Amino acid sequence: MGDARQFAEYQGQWYAMVKDADNEYTLLNMDPTTRERRALGHWKETGQGTTRAYLYLLSHGYADVTIRRETYDPQPFTCQQQPAEKIRIALATGESQVLAVAGSITAASENYVFTVDRTYDENQLGHNPVYAALREYNLTDGTCRVVSDTADGFRPTADPNTTYGDLLIWQRGDTLLVTDVSTLEEREVLPMPDISIYWVMGSSAFFL
């Protein structure tokens, strides 16, 4: 499949984010039986700077991709990070749409996208954000709802494994919860003080 920077199997198909010699990225689909290939998206550098594409999620027949671009000014030499662009691609047709969402996509269904947004203090040491929010975006009507944030005790985890099927695990205060990202049903998993990291493996929740 080439220089695959990311690879995943989804519903019997192979998907890879491939980078070529010209630093151009392609989201490639391959049928493992027939070896037929399809390009579902292609991103290349424009002008002075770099472009990087990341496959964040495969869910409900869609690929959620984030494009990050940096521009350079050679005199004087400066680098400026552009706002990240989130794109949803239909795996069956290759049709794409730009998602107007803030933060990193952590879970998605047909009609909802959940993101975690973190804000850091540049003068503060450590990896804990000064503000964090779990947001729910309704793709049907374009509305956004803050499910939980720092004000009511939301604590993001450093572990990337926060989903199992349609279930998203998250923490508010001393309580771990799961939300079904298709039905929006929410329930508590367990209360436990001093949870520092949590994640999902298989159908079980783990935490430190």
C-alpha positions in Angstrom: 0.0 0.0 0.0 3.0 2.3 0.0 4.4 4.3 2.9 1.4 3.8 5.2 1.7 6.1 8.2 -1.5 4.7 9.6 -3.3 1.5 8.9 -6.7 0.0 10.0 -9.1 -2.8 9.2 -12.8 -1.9 9.1 -15.6 -4.2 8.1 -13.3 -6.4 6.1 -11.6 -3.6 4.2 -8.2 -2.1 4.7 -7.6 1.6 5.1 -4.2 3.5 5.2 -3.0 7.0 5.3 -0.2 6.9 2.7 2.6 9.5 2.3 4.5 9.7 -1.0 7.9 11.1 -1.9 6.5 14.5 -2.5 5.0 14.7 1.1 1.5 14.3 -0.3 -1.0 12.2 1.7 -3.7 9.9 0.3 -6.4 8.0 2.3 -6.3 4.7 0.5 -8.9 1.8 0.6 -7.9 -1.7 -0.4 -10.0 -4.8 -0.8 -7.8 -7.5 0.8 -9.3 -10.2 -1.5 -9.3 -8.5 -4.9 -6.5 -6.0 -4.2 -8.6 -3.3 -5.8 -7.6 0.2 -4.5 -9.5 3.4 -4.2 -8.3 6.8 -3.2 -10.8 8.4 -0.8 -8.9 11.7 -0.2 -5.8 13.4 -1.3 -3.9 16.3 0.4 -0.7 18.1 -0.8 1.4 21.0 0.3 0.7 24.4 -1.1 3.3 27.2 -1.1 5.7 27.6 1.8 5.0 25.1 4.5 3.9 21.5 5.3 0.7 19.6 5.3 0.0 16.5 7.3 -3.1 14.3 7.3 -4.2 12.0 10.1 -6.8 9.3 10.2 -8.6 9.7 13.5 -11.6 7.4 13.3 -13.5 4.9 11.3 -17.1 4.6 12.4 -20.6 4.1 11.0 -19.3 4.1 7.4 -17.3 7.2 7.7 -13.6 8.2 8.1 -12.8 11.2 10.2 -9.6 12.9 9.0 -7.7 15.9 10.5 -5.5 18.1 8.3 -2.8 20.1 9.9 -0.9 22.8 8.0 2.1 24.9 8.9 3.3 27.9 6.9 6.8 29.2 6.8 8.2 32.7 6.2 11.9 32.3 5.2 12.8 35.9 6.0 12.7 36.0 8.9 12.3 32.3 9.5 9.0 31.8 11.3 6.5 29.0 11.5 2.8 29.5 12.0 0.3 26.7 12.8 -2.9 27.0 10.9 -6.3 25.9 12.5 -6.8 22.2 12.0 -9.4 21.1 9.4 -11.6 18.2 10.2 -13.1 16.2 7.3 -15.7 13.4 7.3 -15.4 11.1 4.3 -18.1 8.6 3.3 -16.3 5.2 2.7 -18.8 4.0 0.2 -18.8 7.0 -2.1 -15.7 9.1 -1.2 -17.9 12.2 -0.6 -16.5 14.5 2.0 -17.7 17.3 4.2 -15.9 19.7 6.5 -16.8 19.4 10.1 -17.1 22.7 12.1 -16.0 21.2 15.4 -13.5 22.3 18.0 -11.0 19.9 19.7 -10.0 16.4 18.8 -12.6 13.9 17.5 -12.8 11.1 20.0 -16.1 9.3 19.0 -18.7 9.5 16.3 -21.9 8.0 15.0 -24.2 8.6 12.1 -25.5 11.9 13.5 -23.2 12.9 16.4 -19.5 13.7 16.8 -17.9 14.0 20.2 -14.7 16.0 20.7 -12.3 16.7 23.6 -10.9 20.2 23.6 -7.9 21.1 25.8 -6.4 24.5 26.6 -2.9 24.7 28.1 -1.1 27.5 30.0 2.2 28.1 28.1 3.8 29.2 31.4 2.8 26.2 33.3 4.8 23.0 33.4 3.2 19.6 33.0 0.6 18.1 30.7 -2.6 18.9 32.6 -4.8 21.4 30.7 -6.1 24.5 32.5 -9.4 23.9 30.8 -10.9 20.9 29.0 -14.4 20.2 27.6 -16.2 17.2 26.2 -18.5 18.5 23.4 -21.3 16.8 21.5 -22.1 18.0 17.9 -25.4 17.2 16.3 -24.7 16.9 12.6 -28.4 17.0 11.7 -29.2 20.5 13.0 -25.6 21.8 13.5 -26.0 22.4 17.2 -23.3 21.9 19.8 -23.6 21.0 23.5 -21.0 21.0 26.2 -21.5 17.6 27.9 -19.0 18.3 30.6 -16.1 20.7 31.2 -13.5 21.7 33.9 -16.1 23.7 35.7 -18.2 20.6 36.6 -15.2 18.2 37.0 -14.5 16.9 33.5 -11.1 15.3 33.4 -9.7 14.1 30.0 -7.5 11.0 29.9 -4.1 10.7 28.3 -5.0 7.3 26.9 -6.4 7.3 23.3 -8.5 4.2 23.8 -11.7 5.7 25.0 -14.3 3.9 22.8 -15.7 0.4 22.5 -18.3 0.2 19.7 -20.6 3.1 20.3 -19.7 3.5 23.9 -17.5 6.5 25.0 -15.9 6.5 28.4 -15.2 9.7 30.2 -14.7 11.2 33.7 -16.6 13.8 35.7 -15.2 14.4 39.2 -14.7 11.0 40.9 -17.0 9.2 38.6 -16.4 7.3 35.3 -19.3 7.4 32.9 -20.1 5.9 29.5 -22.2 7.6 26.8 -23.8 5.8 23.8 -22.9 8.1 20.9 -25.8 6.9 18.8 -28.6 7.1 21.3 -27.0 9.7 23.7 -27.8 7.4 26.7 -25.5 8.1 29.6 -24.8 6.0 32.6 -22.3 5.8 35.5 -19.7 3.0 35.4 -18.3 3.5 39.0 -17.2 6.1 41.5 -13.6 6.1 42.6 -11.5 8.9 44.0 -8.1 10.0 42.5 -8.5 8.4 39.1 -5.6 9.7 36.9 -5.9 7.7 33.7 -8.7 5.6 32.2 -9.3 3.6 29.1 -11.3 0.9 27.4 -10.0 -2.5 26.2 -12.6 -4.9 24.8 -15.8 -4.4 26.8 -14.0 -3.5 30.1 -13.1 -0.2 31.6 -9.6 0.2 33.2 -8.2 3.0 35.3 -5.2 4.0 37.4 
